[in-house]
Amino acid sequence: MRVLRMAATAEAVSLTILLTNLATLHLETITSVAGPVHGTAYVTVIAATSLARSARGVRLRALVPGVGGLLALRHLLRTQQE
């Protein structure tokens, strides 16, 4: 759960950085750093949800690019509370 939370946060933050960079200065340095971070976080989210014994639908939510990790984490937290 902790790995998923960190990867989901990194995925969302890196996507925000990439989109902000695209809309403003479009600096290649930012893209070359944030792009691989985003990709690694995305793959980590998918791996963390596929390895975890989790509620139904979590794995599908993790596949949504950009916000999938946050959606999966939210779904996990809701199913644990029930």
mmCIF file of the C-alpha atoms, coordinates in Angstrom:
data_MODEL
# 
_entry.id   MODEL 
# 
loop_
_atom_site.group_PDB 
_atom_site.id 
_atom_site.type_symbol 
_atom_site.label_atom_id 
_atom_site.label_alt_id 
_atom_site.label_comp_id 
_atom_site.label_asym_id 
_atom_site.label_entity_id 
_atom_site.label_seq_id 
_atom_site.pdbx_PDB_ins_code 
_atom_site.Cartn_x 
_atom_site.Cartn_y 
_atom_site.Cartn_z 
_atom_site.occupancy 
_atom_site.B_iso_or_equiv 
_atom_site.pdbx_formal_charge 
_atom_site.auth_seq_id 
_atom_site.auth_comp_id 
_atom_site.auth_asym_id 
_atom_site.auth_atom_id 
_atom_site.pdbx_PDB_model_num 
ATOM 1  C CA . MET A 1 1  ? 0.000   0.000  0.000   1.00 0.00 ? 1  MET A CA 1 
ATOM 2  C CA . ARG A 1 2  ? 2.851   2.387  0.796   1.00 0.00 ? 2  ARG A CA 1 
ATOM 3  C CA . VAL A 1 3  ? 4.572   1.678  -2.533  1.00 0.00 ? 3  VAL A CA 1 
ATOM 4  C CA . LEU A 1 4  ? 1.313   2.270  -4.369  1.00 0.00 ? 4  LEU A CA 1 
ATOM 5  C CA . ARG A 1 5  ? 0.760   5.563  -2.542  1.00 0.00 ? 5  ARG A CA 1 
ATOM 6  C CA . MET A 1 6  ? 4.264   6.827  -3.390  1.00 0.00 ? 6  MET A CA 1 
ATOM 7  C CA . ALA A 1 7  ? 4.080   5.682  -7.012  1.00 0.00 ? 7  ALA A CA 1 
ATOM 8  C CA . ALA A 1 8  ? 0.605   7.162  -7.501  1.00 0.00 ? 8  ALA A CA 1 
ATOM 9  C CA . THR A 1 9  ? 1.766   10.489 -6.115  1.00 0.00 ? 9  THR A CA 1 
ATOM 10 C CA . ALA A 1 10 ? 4.892   10.471 -8.287  1.00 0.00 ? 10 ALA A CA 1 
ATOM 11 C CA . GLU A 1 11 ? 2.796   9.601  -11.327 1.00 0.00 ? 11 GLU A CA 1 
ATOM 12 C CA . ALA A 1 12 ? 0.362   12.471 -10.769 1.00 0.00 ? 12 ALA A CA 1 
ATOM 13 C CA . VAL A 1 13 ? 3.036   15.034 -9.883  1.00 0.00 ? 13 VAL A CA 1 
ATOM 14 C CA . SER A 1 14 ? 5.256   14.122 -12.827 1.00 0.00 ? 14 SER A CA 1 
ATOM 15 C CA . LEU A 1 15 ? 2.294   14.318 -15.205 1.00 0.00 ? 15 LEU A CA 1 
ATOM 16 C CA . THR A 1 16 ? 1.449   17.755 -13.839 1.00 0.00 ? 16 THR A CA 1 
ATOM 17 C CA . ILE A 1 17 ? 5.049   18.859 -14.371 1.00 0.00 ? 17 ILE A CA 1 
ATOM 18 C CA . LEU A 1 18 ? 5.069   17.496 -17.922 1.00 0.00 ? 18 LEU A CA 1 
ATOM 19 C CA . LEU A 1 19 ? 1.795   19.175 -18.876 1.00 0.00 ? 19 LEU A CA 1 
ATOM 20 C CA . THR A 1 20 ? 2.796   22.471 -17.277 1.00 0.00 ? 20 THR A CA 1 
ATOM 21 C CA . ASN A 1 21 ? 6.093   22.369 -19.128 1.00 0.00 ? 21 ASN A CA 1 
ATOM 22 C CA . LEU A 1 22 ? 4.276   21.627 -22.384 1.00 0.00 ? 22 LEU A CA 1 
ATOM 23 C CA . ALA A 1 23 ? 1.895   24.543 -21.883 1.00 0.00 ? 23 ALA A CA 1 
ATOM 24 C CA . THR A 1 24 ? 4.589   27.056 -20.921 1.00 0.00 ? 24 THR A CA 1 
ATOM 25 C CA . LEU A 1 25 ? 8.287   26.890 -21.760 1.00 0.00 ? 25 LEU A CA 1 
ATOM 26 C CA . HIS A 1 26 ? 8.585   23.366 -23.181 1.00 0.00 ? 26 HIS A CA 1 
ATOM 27 C CA . LEU A 1 27 ? 12.114  22.906 -21.861 1.00 0.00 ? 27 LEU A CA 1 
ATOM 28 C CA . GLU A 1 28 ? 13.743  19.703 -23.057 1.00 0.00 ? 28 GLU A CA 1 
ATOM 29 C CA . THR A 1 29 ? 15.601  19.259 -19.762 1.00 0.00 ? 29 THR A CA 1 
ATOM 30 C CA . ILE A 1 30 ? 12.372  19.086 -17.767 1.00 0.00 ? 30 ILE A CA 1 
ATOM 31 C CA . THR A 1 31 ? 10.863  16.669 -20.259 1.00 0.00 ? 31 THR A CA 1 
ATOM 32 C CA . SER A 1 32 ? 13.916  14.414 -20.248 1.00 0.00 ? 32 SER A CA 1 
ATOM 33 C CA . VAL A 1 33 ? 13.814  14.164 -16.438 1.00 0.00 ? 33 VAL A CA 1 
ATOM 34 C CA . ALA A 1 34 ? 10.075  14.087 -15.734 1.00 0.00 ? 34 ALA A CA 1 
ATOM 35 C CA . GLY A 1 35 ? 9.211   11.760 -18.621 1.00 0.00 ? 35 GLY A CA 1 
ATOM 36 C CA . PRO A 1 36 ? 11.132  8.723  -17.365 1.00 0.00 ? 36 PRO A CA 1 
ATOM 37 C CA . VAL A 1 37 ? 9.987   9.428  -13.789 1.00 0.00 ? 37 VAL A CA 1 
ATOM 38 C CA . HIS A 1 38 ? 6.385   9.409  -14.968 1.00 0.00 ? 38 HIS A CA 1 
ATOM 39 C CA . GLY A 1 39 ? 6.867   6.203  -16.953 1.00 0.00 ? 39 GLY A CA 1 
ATOM 40 C CA . THR A 1 40 ? 8.556   4.432  -14.079 1.00 0.00 ? 40 THR A CA 1 
ATOM 41 C CA . ALA A 1 41 ? 5.843   5.525  -11.648 1.00 0.00 ? 41 ALA A CA 1 
ATOM 42 C CA . TYR A 1 42 ? 3.145   4.316  -14.051 1.00 0.00 ? 42 TYR A CA 1 
ATOM 43 C CA . VAL A 1 43 ? 4.735   0.891  -14.395 1.00 0.00 ? 43 VAL A CA 1 
ATOM 44 C CA . THR A 1 44 ? 5.255   0.715  -10.619 1.00 0.00 ? 44 THR A CA 1 
ATOM 45 C CA . VAL A 1 45 ? 1.565   1.468  -10.020 1.00 0.00 ? 45 VAL A CA 1 
ATOM 46 C CA . ILE A 1 46 ? 0.565   -1.328 -12.383 1.00 0.00 ? 46 ILE A CA 1 
ATOM 47 C CA . ALA A 1 47 ? 3.029   -3.755 -10.777 1.00 0.00 ? 47 ALA A CA 1 
ATOM 48 C CA . ALA A 1 48 ? 1.983   -2.840 -7.230  1.00 0.00 ? 48 ALA A CA 1 
ATOM 49 C CA . THR A 1 49 ? -1.695  -3.368 -7.957  1.00 0.00 ? 49 THR A CA 1 
ATOM 50 C CA . SER A 1 50 ? -1.131  -6.607 -9.828  1.00 0.00 ? 50 SER A CA 1 
ATOM 51 C CA . LEU A 1 51 ? 0.956   -8.085 -7.019  1.00 0.00 ? 51 LEU A CA 1 
ATOM 52 C CA . ALA A 1 52 ? -1.381  -7.052 -4.242  1.00 0.00 ? 52 ALA A CA 1 
ATOM 53 C CA . ARG A 1 53 ? -4.355  -9.148 -3.244  1.00 0.00 ? 53 ARG A CA 1 
ATOM 54 C CA . SER A 1 54 ? -6.841  -6.421 -3.765  1.00 0.00 ? 54 SER A CA 1 
ATOM 55 C CA . ALA A 1 55 ? -10.470 -5.605 -4.326  1.00 0.00 ? 55 ALA A CA 1 
ATOM 56 C CA . ARG A 1 56 ? -12.142 -6.172 -7.650  1.00 0.00 ? 56 ARG A CA 1 
ATOM 57 C CA . GLY A 1 57 ? -11.508 -3.448 -10.222 1.00 0.00 ? 57 GLY A CA 1 
ATOM 58 C CA . VAL A 1 58 ? -8.322  -2.075 -8.720  1.00 0.00 ? 58 VAL A CA 1 
ATOM 59 C CA . ARG A 1 59 ? -6.119  -3.459 -11.472 1.00 0.00 ? 59 ARG A CA 1 
ATOM 60 C CA . LEU A 1 60 ? -8.270  -1.906 -14.183 1.00 0.00 ? 60 LEU A CA 1 
ATOM 61 C CA . ARG A 1 61 ? -8.203  1.472  -12.475 1.00 0.00 ? 61 ARG A CA 1 
ATOM 62 C CA . ALA A 1 62 ? -4.413  1.327  -12.317 1.00 0.00 ? 62 ALA A CA 1 
ATOM 63 C CA . LEU A 1 63 ? -4.241  1.121  -16.109 1.00 0.00 ? 63 LEU A CA 1 
ATOM 64 C CA . VAL A 1 64 ? -5.664  4.617  -16.560 1.00 0.00 ? 64 VAL A CA 1 
ATOM 65 C CA . PRO A 1 65 ? -2.693  6.801  -17.529 1.00 0.00 ? 65 PRO A CA 1 
ATOM 66 C CA . GLY A 1 66 ? -1.918  9.748  -15.282 1.00 0.00 ? 66 GLY A CA 1 
ATOM 67 C CA . VAL A 1 67 ? -4.468  9.261  -12.530 1.00 0.00 ? 67 VAL A CA 1 
ATOM 68 C CA . GLY A 1 68 ? -4.843  5.486  -12.430 1.00 0.00 ? 68 GLY A CA 1 
ATOM 69 C CA . GLY A 1 69 ? -2.714  5.124  -9.334  1.00 0.00 ? 69 GLY A CA 1 
ATOM 70 C CA . LEU A 1 70 ? -4.796  7.635  -7.427  1.00 0.00 ? 70 LEU A CA 1 
ATOM 71 C CA . LEU A 1 71 ? -8.007  5.956  -8.574  1.00 0.00 ? 71 LEU A CA 1 
ATOM 72 C CA . ALA A 1 72 ? -6.736  2.529  -7.519  1.00 0.00 ? 72 ALA A CA 1 
ATOM 73 C CA . LEU A 1 73 ? -5.563  3.843  -4.159  1.00 0.00 ? 73 LEU A CA 1 
ATOM 74 C CA . ARG A 1 74 ? -8.895  5.537  -3.527  1.00 0.00 ? 74 ARG A CA 1 
ATOM 75 C CA . HIS A 1 75 ? -10.761 2.346  -4.403  1.00 0.00 ? 75 HIS A CA 1 
ATOM 76 C CA . LEU A 1 76 ? -8.545  0.299  -2.094  1.00 0.00 ? 76 LEU A CA 1 
ATOM 77 C CA . LEU A 1 77 ? -9.092  2.680  0.802   1.00 0.00 ? 77 LEU A CA 1 
ATOM 78 C CA . ARG A 1 78 ? -12.859 2.660  0.278   1.00 0.00 ? 78 ARG A CA 1 
ATOM 79 C CA . THR A 1 79 ? -13.058 -1.130 0.169   1.00 0.00 ? 79 THR A CA 1 
ATOM 80 C CA . GLN A 1 80 ? -10.983 -1.419 3.346   1.00 0.00 ? 80 GLN A CA 1 
ATOM 81 C CA . GLN A 1 81 ? -13.363 0.876  5.213   1.00 0.00 ? 81 GLN A CA 1 
ATOM 82 C CA . GLU A 1 82 ? -16.406 -1.239 4.334   1.00 0.00 ? 82 GLU A CA 1 
# 
